[in-house]
Every structure is written in C-alpha cells, then in structure tokens.
Amino acid sequence: MAEETRTYVAPALLPLDSAQRGRGPFIWRFTFFHRLTHFFAILSFYILILTGIPLRFACAPFSGPLIRFWGGVERAGLIHRAAAAFMIVYTFAHIVYVAARVVRAPNKRRMFWGSDSMVPHPDDARDFVKQWRWYFGKGEKPKFGRYGYLEKMDYLGEVWGFIIIGGSGFMLWFPELFSRWLPGWVFNVATVFHSYEAMIAAGFLFTIHFFNVHLRPDKFPLDAVMFTGRATKDYMAEEHPLMMADIEAREAEPESVKAVPDRRAPAPTRGQTLFAAIFGFAAWGIGLATVGMILWAAFC
C-alpha cells in the first residue's frame, strides 16, 4: 500500500501592525496634521511626566537617577516648562486647524453632530451600553463611525487635562503675576490639582488608552494607524463599519499620495512600518514602566 504523503503548509504570519491585517486596499484615516500633532503630544507628555515624577515623588528610589538623567533639579524644571510651552503652541495650532475645518466644511452639522464629530451625543451612551452587553454575550457589538465613544473620551480627556494641568501649571510658573489678585491658598490648591491630575492623566493614558489601542487581543501588539495614517479596508470595516459607505463610494478613485481621509492610499513602506514599530513599542514600553514607577512611588 502506497505510503500517504502530506504537504506541510506554513501558517500565514500576521503583521505586527493590526492596521495592516486583512485585505486591502489601504484607506487613509488620518491626515499628516493629525499624525504630527499626535507625535508632538506623545513627545511633550512623556517629557512632562518623566520630569515631573521625580519632583513629585522625591522619596522614590528611581527619582535620584531620573533627576541626574535630566541634569539636575533646576534643569529638569527648565525642560518641564519648555515642554509645557511647546504643548501650548501645538494646542493652539490644533484649535486654529479645527476652526478652519469648521469654516470650510460644506456640511457643518457633521462637524458637531454624529459619528464624524468628536462631540459626544446620545448614540455614544447607547454604544457604551451595547459594548458592555456584547462583552457578556448579551447582544451585538456596536457599530462605530469615524469616532467611537472611547476615542471621544480620549480626546475630551486631553482637553480637560490641558485646562486643569495647564491652568494650574501656568499659575505655579508665574506666581508673582497671579499673586497680585489671588490669595495664597489658591497656589496650594493649584499644586495639588497639578500633581494629582497629571498622575490621573498618565494612569489613564498608559492603561485604558494603551489597552484599547494596542493591547487588546485583536490588536496586540501594535496598532500603528496613527503613525502611518492608513489601514486596510478590512480593518476599517471591522473598527469603523459606519464609514464604509463613504469609503466604498470613493474606492474607484485613484490612490492618493496625499493623506486625504477615506481615499485609497498606497501601502506603508517598509521604512514607515519599521519606524512605527520602533516608536510604538518604545512609547508603550516607557508608558507601562511609568505606571510601574507611579505605583512603586505610591508606597514610599
């Protein structure tokens, strides 16, 4: 009897970047300005946290080496304030960008209402309930448009953090100016607000945001759509199904080298993918280590 032969078929390897999984074509999701301000936000926030933690938790064992890394307490303070000034600059640039988009938008209602807007509306509350029902097998997964409730929560959290942390930090940066009309106890309150709100922001960003964006089983270990600006059609259909009508309406158009949302995009180059992987892994690695330092310092 002839011996049966079997051919071994190697399993298909999934890309590390979940935004490149599934079938194409690639679709632009974020513009260059979106990605640039996101990069600036990562850079400035990390500097602010890593210069502020050793000042906030001076008793922690890691504070001494971290302060020496920055060149001493005074230099760490200067770097902290420089990063804060940089954050103020790109935040106002973002405000101008959003205002210009609203002015030029042919359908201004979509900028303030619905799934294309970052403004919360009743569907977000319903999606939140649907999501939790889906977690426990009690219903279907909610269908999101351009922005879901988690993305809106991230965005509004940054706005809230900028107002509270930035406002209190500005008072502490220029105490002589504000002490002309504010009582002394306000500065004590500002110190508490500045410190604890920064810890809350870091904890939320490095746990909830990281899990939802990178560490979920279906996205692990990385989702680089914000770094490359694009994702496969399958990815968009899974993550943002309510956008598919607009995407498919433009699918016959030629690829756009310029990042135009919903237009077909060229696939990310090897260099872009490598940069996104290195930067992405470094960012969430440092972020998780920072959460560890905060928890460690809480017991000192």
N, C-alpha and C positions, 0 to 999 in steps of 0.2 A: 504494500500500500504506500502510495507516494506520501512523503512527509509534507505536511502543510507548512507553508511559509507565510509569514506575516510581515507586512511592511510597517515599520515604526514611523509614525507621523509626529513630529515635534509639536508641542502645543504652541499656539501663537503667543507671542510676547506682547503684553500691554505696555503702551508708552507710560513713562513715569508721570507725564503731564496728562491729567484726566481730560483736559480740554482738547487733546489730540486723539482721544479714543473714539472708536466708531467710524462711520462712513462720512466722507466729505460731501460736498465741497466745504472749504473753510469759509466762515462768515465773520465779518468784522463785528465786534461787540463794543469795544471801547476806542475812542479817538486817541490821538497822540497826547492831547492836553490832559485827558483823564489819566493816562498812564504816567505822565510826567508829574502831575500833582500827587498821585498816589506814591510814586517813588520819593518825592520830597517829603511827604507825610511820614513815610517809614523812616527815612534818614533823620529828620528832625525829632520825631517822637522817641526814637531809640536813644539819641544823644541826650535828650531832656531827661529820660528815665534813668539812664546809666550815669549821668552826672548828679541827678537828684537823690538817688537811692543812698549813696554813701554819706550824703549830708543828712538825710532823714534818719538813717539807721547807723549812726556813728559807732555804736557798740558792737555791730556785727563783725565777725572775723574777716569778711571779704571787703569791708569798707576801706581799710588801710591800703591794700594792694590796688583797689579800684581808683582811689584818690591819687595814688602815686602814678598810675597809668595816665591820668589826665594832667599830671604835672603839678599837683598840689591843690589845696583847697581854693585859693584865690583864682588859679587858672581854671579849675573846674567850674567855679561860679561864672567866670567870663564866658566860657564855652556854653554854659547853660543859657545865659542871656542872649548870646549870639544865635543859638538855635531857636530860641523863642522869637527873636526879631525876624529870623528867616521864616518861621511859621506864620507870623503876622503878614509878611509880604505875600506869600503864595496864597494865603487865605483870602486876602483882598483881591488878588488876581482871579481866584475862583469865583468870588462874588461878581466881579465885572463880567467874567465869562458867562455865568448863569444869566445875568441881567441882559447881556447881548443876545443870548439864545432866546430869551422870552420875547424880546423886542422883534427879532427876526422870524419867530415861529409863525408859520401860516395858520396853525391851529393852536392858539394859546391855551385853550382849555386842557389839552393833553399835557401841557407842562405843569398843570396844577392839580389834575384830577385823573384818576385811572392808573393803570399799571405802568404807564410810561413815565409817571411822575414819582419823585421822591417824597411827595407829601402824603402822609397816611390818610386812608379813607376807610369806610366800613368794610370793604372786601378784605382788608388786611386782618381785621378781627375775626372774620369768618374763616379766612385761610389759617389763622393760628389755631382755631378750634379743630378744623379739618385735619391739620397736621398732627395734632395730638391724638385724634381718633385713629388716624392712619397708623401711627406708631404702635397702637394696641390692636390693630387689625379690625377696627370697627367702622372703617369707611375707606373711600378712595383718597389717594394723595391729591392735595390741592394743586391746581394748575396756575403757574405764575406767568406774568408778563415780563416786561423788561426789568422790573424791580419787584422783588417779593418783600414780605414784611420784615424778614431778617436783614436784608440789605438796607431797607429804610431805617430800621433800628440802629444799624451800624452808623449810618450817615447822621441821623439825628443825635446819636450819642457823641459823635465828634463835634457837632455844633454845640451841644450842651457843655462838653468838656472844654471847648475853646473859650466859651463865655465864662465858666466858673474858674477854670485853671488860669486862663489868660488874664481875666479881670483881676483875680486875687494876686497873681504874679506881678502884674503891672503896678499894683499898689505897693507891693513889697520892694519892687525895683526902684520906685521913686517915692519913698516915704516922706521926704521933705515937701514935695509938691502936694500930696494928698493930705498931709497933716495940717495944712492951712485951714481946712474946713471939716476934717473928720476927727472924732475923738480917738484916743489911743487904743481903746479896747477893740476898735474895728480892725486894727492891724493884727491883733491876736487871733481874731476870728478868721481873717484872711489867711493867716499862716496855717490854721487847722484845715480850712477849706482847700487850700492849695496842695497840702500834703496828702490828705485822705482822698480827695477827688482824683489826684494823679495815680494813687495806688489802685483805686477802683477802675480807672480807665485802663491801666496796664493789665489788671487781672481779667477784665472783660475781653480786651483785645487778644491777649495771649492764651485764653482758654476758649471762650464761646466763639469768637470770630475765627480763631485758628481751626477749631474743630469743624465748624460749619463749612469753611472754605477749603481746608487741606486734609484734615484728619478723619473725616467721615469715611466709612469703609468703601463707598463708591467713588471717593475722590483721592483717597490715600495713595501716594504720599504727598501729592502736589497738584494744585490747580493753578496753572500759570496764565490763565486767560487775561488777567490784568497786566501781566508783564509783556505778553506778545500781542494782546489786543484782539485775538481771534480764537475761534473754536470751531470744531466740526459741526456740521448740520445735525448729526445725531445728538451731540452734546446739547445744542440749543433746543432741540425738540424735547429732550428729557428735562432740562433745567428750566426752560422758558417756553413752554408749549404755546402760550397765547401770542407769542411773537411770530409763529410760523407762517401765518397768513401774509404778513408784511414781507417776511424773508422770501417765501416762495414766489411772491409777486415780482421780486427783483432778481430771481435766480437766473433768468435768461440774459441779464445784463452781463457785460464782460467783467472780469476780475478788476478790482480797483487796488492799485498800489497804495493810494492814499487811504487812510483809515476812515471809511465812511460807514457808520453803523448800518447793519442789515444788508450791506452789499457783499458780494462774493470777494474773498480775499485770497492772496497766494498763501501757500502753506508756509509756516515758520521755517526759517533756515536752520541749519544745524547750529550755527553760532548763536542765533536768538534763543533756541531751545536750551543750549548749554548755559548761556548767561542766566536765563530764567531759572534753571535748575539750581545753579550755584547760589544765586542771590536768594531764591526762595527758601532753599534748605538752610542757608545761613540765617535768614530772617526768623524762621520759626524755631530754629535751634537756639538762637540767642534769646528769643522771646520766652521759650519754655524754661530756659536757665534763669531768666529774670524772675519768673513766677516762683521758681525754687528759692531764689535769694530772698524774695519778699516773705515767703512762708518761713524761711530759716530765721530771718531778722525779727519776725513777729514774736519769737520765743526768747530773744536775747534780753 
